[in-house]
Structures are given as structure tokens and as C-alpha cells.
Amino acid sequence: MPLIHAWTIVERVTRRWGWLALACMLSRALPASGEPTYATPTLYLSGDTLLVDLRVDSLFSRRTSEAIASGMTTSIAYEFEVAPIGPGRTIQKNLSMRLDHDIWEGRYEIFLRGSTSDSLVTTDLAEANRYCSTFNRTPIGTIPEVSTPFVFRIRSTVNPISPEQEVKTRRWLNLLERGSVLELFFSFEPKGDRQDWVDLARFSKDDLPIEVVDPEPQAESDEP
């Protein structure tokens, strides 16, 4: 077999496997979450810090739920924003979660990253869902002493492919066929299903309630 012909066969096989990998990757990288809905938030102050209680409904679409059930890692990102109506500084807060489903142990592990870190391990899917979609006393930022009204908004991104998996797949494809149309195609790869900003509340600082913290009980003295 001529060398040129043999090389043509190798090239065709490489391209075929490359396109197959690309198709698999894109089928998982297409927008995966539905349209979550947000309950009316409760906003209040602790000192000058804005806190929020909020519940998110329908965070996971059917496709995302199926991906979780299959054991695929899912990343969840929330972006909060408090924007003044008029001139002023916008306050931003980001929270990210990673949900792992161990299908052999029947266990869900969720890791929360933000200003503080937290985690949950449970065998109850409903509890895992609540953990990913419920916020209690979540600090957003410091509200300045101004009379300007603010808008509180949120958006979310749900992606059944973790960032680590995306990096590994992209690196493999680049090694497979560096500089080819595959690499060009991946420059337009979807980054997950990021929802548009949703305005949830409009408020002024003076209108917000102040959180009342019960004082710590005094220890009883042993002195007569």
C-alpha cells in the first residue's frame, strides 16, 4: 500500500473519531437547565449588610435531572446583583456549587463555594435539591448610606459538565488534531445555560427591616 494512501486512511479515521468525540461533547454541552422561577425574596439588614432569604423552583430541567441520575457531575452558579437606580456602585455576589452523585452508594455530595465554604452529603434527592435551591441569611454585600433605590436581581447557570471535565475533553481533542477545524469549532463551544438577569425586588435601604439577634443567655454565676 502506498505510503500516501496509508496516511490518508489514518487521517480519515482520526477525523472520524474526532468528529464523534465532538458530537458527544456538544450533546452534553448544549443548554441543560430549564427556566427556573424565583419566589419573592425576603431582604433585610444585619448592620449594613444585606441578607436574603430566597427559594428557587424548577432549578433542574428533566434533562439535567437525568444527567444527575446517571452520575454526571453538575455545576451550579448563582450571580446576585444589587444595582442602584442611578449613579452608584453595583454590588455583586457569586456562589457556585458542585453536585456529585455516587450511583453505587446512592449518595449525593454538594460542595458550596462563596465567601464561605460548606458541603452536604445525603441519600435524599429532595434534600439535595433543596440545598441547591434555598438561601437563608445569605449575605450579599454592604449597602451604602444613600437614599437611592436599588434593584435586586439574580441569574443562574446549570451545567451537567463540570469545568474539569470540559478542560480534559478540550485538551484531548486539541492533542488529537491540533490546529484543525475541531479547535476552531470549540472556540464557539457553549459555556453552559446561563439565564438572563431576573429582577426580583426594588427597595431603599431605609425601607428594609433590621435583623433582630437574640442576646446570648447569661451564664449563671456560682457566687452566692
C-alpha positions as CSV (number, residue, x, y, z in Angstrom):
1,M,0.0,0.0,0.0
2,P,1.5,3.4,-1.0
3,L,2.6,5.5,2.0
4,I,0.4,8.4,0.9
5,H,-2.7,6.2,0.7
6,A,-2.0,4.7,4.1
7,W,-1.6,8.2,5.6
8,T,-4.9,9.3,4.0
9,I,-6.7,6.4,5.8
10,V,-5.1,7.3,9.1
11,E,-6.1,10.9,8.7
12,R,-9.7,9.9,7.8
13,V,-10.0,7.6,10.9
14,T,-8.6,10.4,13.1
15,R,-11.0,12.9,11.8
16,R,-13.9,10.5,12.1
17,W,-13.1,9.8,15.8
18,G,-12.5,13.5,16.3
19,W,-16.0,14.4,15.0
20,L,-17.5,11.6,17.0
21,A,-16.0,13.0,20.2
22,L,-17.1,16.4,19.2
23,A,-20.6,15.3,18.7
24,C,-20.7,13.6,22.1
25,M,-19.2,16.7,23.8
26,L,-21.6,19.1,22.1
27,S,-24.6,16.9,23.0
28,R,-23.6,17.3,26.7
29,A,-22.6,21.0,26.4
30,L,-25.9,22.2,24.9
31,P,-28.1,24.2,27.3
32,A,-29.2,21.9,30.0
33,S,-31.3,23.7,32.6
34,G,-34.9,24.8,32.1
35,E,-36.4,28.1,33.2
36,P,-36.1,28.3,36.9
37,T,-38.5,30.5,38.8
38,Y,-37.7,32.6,41.8
39,A,-40.0,33.1,44.8
40,T,-40.3,36.6,46.2
41,P,-37.2,37.2,48.2
42,T,-37.0,38.4,51.8
43,L,-34.5,41.2,52.1
44,Y,-33.3,42.6,55.4
45,L,-30.2,44.1,57.1
46,S,-27.7,42.9,59.7
47,G,-25.9,46.1,60.4
48,D,-25.1,47.5,56.9
49,T,-25.0,44.0,55.3
50,L,-27.9,43.0,53.0
51,L,-29.1,39.4,53.7
52,V,-31.6,37.5,51.6
53,D,-33.9,34.5,52.0
54,L,-34.8,33.0,48.7
55,R,-36.2,29.8,47.2
56,V,-35.6,28.8,43.6
57,D,-38.2,26.5,41.9
58,S,-37.6,24.2,38.9
59,L,-33.8,24.7,39.1
60,F,-33.1,21.3,37.3
61,S,-34.8,20.6,34.0
62,R,-35.7,17.0,33.1
63,R,-32.5,16.7,31.0
64,T,-30.4,17.9,33.9
65,S,-32.2,15.6,36.4
66,E,-31.5,12.7,34.1
67,A,-27.8,13.7,33.9
68,I,-27.7,13.8,37.7
69,A,-29.4,10.4,37.9
70,S,-26.8,8.9,35.6
71,G,-24.0,10.1,37.9
72,M,-22.8,13.0,35.9
73,T,-21.3,15.9,37.9
74,T,-23.4,19.1,37.7
75,S,-22.1,22.6,38.4
76,I,-24.5,25.3,39.6
77,A,-23.6,29.0,39.6
78,Y,-25.6,31.9,41.1
79,E,-24.9,35.5,40.4
80,F,-26.6,38.2,42.7
81,E,-26.5,41.9,41.9
82,V,-27.7,44.9,43.8
83,A,-27.7,47.8,41.3
84,P,-28.5,51.4,42.2
85,I,-31.2,53.1,40.1
86,G,-29.0,56.0,39.0
87,P,-25.3,56.6,39.7
88,G,-23.5,54.5,42.2
89,R,-21.6,51.3,42.7
90,T,-23.2,47.9,41.8
91,I,-22.8,45.2,44.5
92,Q,-22.1,41.7,43.2
93,K,-22.1,38.3,44.8
94,N,-21.3,34.9,43.3
95,L,-21.9,31.5,44.6
96,S,-21.0,28.2,43.0
97,M,-21.9,24.6,43.8
98,R,-20.8,21.2,42.6
99,L,-23.2,18.3,42.8
100,D,-21.7,14.8,42.6
101,H,-24.0,11.7,42.5
102,D,-22.3,8.4,43.6
103,I,-24.7,6.0,41.9
104,W,-23.1,3.0,43.5
105,E,-23.5,4.3,47.1
106,G,-26.8,6.1,46.3
107,R,-25.3,9.3,47.8
108,Y,-25.3,13.0,46.8
109,E,-22.4,15.3,47.7
110,I,-22.7,19.0,47.2
111,F,-19.9,21.5,47.7
112,L,-20.7,25.2,48.1
113,R,-18.1,27.8,47.3
114,G,-18.6,31.5,48.0
115,S,-17.5,33.9,50.8
116,T,-17.6,30.8,52.9
117,S,-17.5,27.1,52.0
118,D,-20.0,24.4,53.0
119,S,-21.0,20.9,52.0
120,L,-23.8,18.4,52.3
121,V,-23.8,14.6,52.0
122,T,-27.2,13.0,51.7
123,T,-29.0,10.0,50.2
124,D,-32.2,12.0,49.7
125,L,-32.5,13.7,46.3
126,A,-35.2,16.1,47.6
127,E,-32.9,17.3,50.3
128,A,-30.1,17.8,47.7
129,N,-32.4,19.8,45.6
130,R,-33.5,22.0,48.5
131,Y,-29.8,22.6,49.4
132,C,-29.1,23.8,45.9
133,S,-32.1,26.0,45.6
134,T,-32.7,27.5,49.0
135,F,-30.9,30.5,50.5
136,N,-31.2,31.5,54.2
137,R,-29.5,34.5,55.7
138,T,-27.2,34.7,52.6
139,P,-25.1,37.8,52.8
140,I,-25.0,39.8,49.5
141,G,-22.9,42.9,50.4
142,T,-22.7,46.1,52.3
143,I,-25.4,48.7,51.4
144,P,-24.1,52.3,51.4
145,E,-25.8,55.1,53.3
146,V,-27.6,56.6,50.4
147,S,-31.3,57.4,49.6
148,T,-31.0,56.0,46.1
149,P,-33.3,53.0,45.5
150,F,-31.8,49.7,44.4
151,V,-32.8,46.7,42.2
152,F,-32.0,43.2,43.5
153,R,-31.6,40.7,40.6
154,I,-30.3,37.2,40.1
155,R,-29.3,34.8,37.3
156,S,-28.2,31.2,37.4
157,T,-26.2,28.8,35.3
158,V,-26.6,25.0,35.5
159,N,-24.2,22.8,33.6
160,P,-24.1,18.9,33.8
161,I,-20.5,19.0,32.7
162,S,-18.0,20.2,35.4
163,P,-15.3,22.7,34.4
164,E,-12.7,20.0,35.0
165,Q,-14.4,17.7,32.5
166,E,-14.6,20.4,29.9
167,V,-10.9,21.1,30.2
168,K,-9.9,17.4,29.9
169,T,-12.1,16.9,26.9
170,R,-10.8,20.0,25.1
171,R,-7.2,19.1,25.9
172,W,-7.8,15.6,24.4
173,L,-9.3,17.0,21.2
174,N,-6.5,19.5,20.8
175,L,-3.9,16.7,21.1
176,L,-5.9,14.6,18.6
177,E,-6.0,17.2,15.9
178,R,-4.2,20.4,16.9
179,G,-5.0,23.4,14.7
180,S,-7.8,21.7,12.9
181,V,-11.4,22.7,12.4
182,L,-12.2,21.0,15.7
183,E,-10.2,23.6,17.6
184,L,-11.9,26.3,15.7
185,F,-15.3,24.8,16.5
186,F,-14.5,24.6,20.2
187,S,-13.8,28.3,20.3
188,F,-17.6,28.7,19.9
189,E,-18.4,26.0,22.4
190,P,-21.4,26.7,24.7
191,K,-20.4,27.6,28.2
192,G,-23.5,26.2,29.9
193,D,-27.0,27.5,30.1
194,R,-26.8,31.0,31.7
195,Q,-30.2,32.5,32.3
196,D,-30.9,36.2,31.8
197,W,-30.9,38.5,34.7
198,V,-34.2,38.5,36.6
199,D,-35.2,41.5,38.7
200,L,-36.7,40.3,42.0
201,A,-37.1,43.4,44.1
202,R,-36.8,47.1,44.3
203,F,-36.0,48.7,47.6
204,S,-34.5,51.6,49.5
205,K,-32.2,50.9,52.4
206,D,-34.4,52.8,54.9
207,D,-37.3,50.5,54.0
208,L,-35.5,47.3,54.9
209,P,-36.2,45.6,58.2
210,I,-33.3,45.1,60.6
211,E,-32.5,41.6,61.8
212,V,-33.0,41.2,65.5
213,V,-30.5,38.9,67.1
214,D,-31.4,37.5,70.4
215,P,-28.7,38.1,73.0
216,E,-26.7,35.2,74.3
217,P,-28.1,33.9,77.6
218,Q,-26.0,35.0,80.6
219,A,-24.2,32.2,82.3
220,E,-25.4,31.7,85.9
221,S,-22.9,32.7,88.5
222,D,-21.9,30.3,91.2
223,E,-21.4,33.1,93.7
224,P,-24.0,33.4,96.4
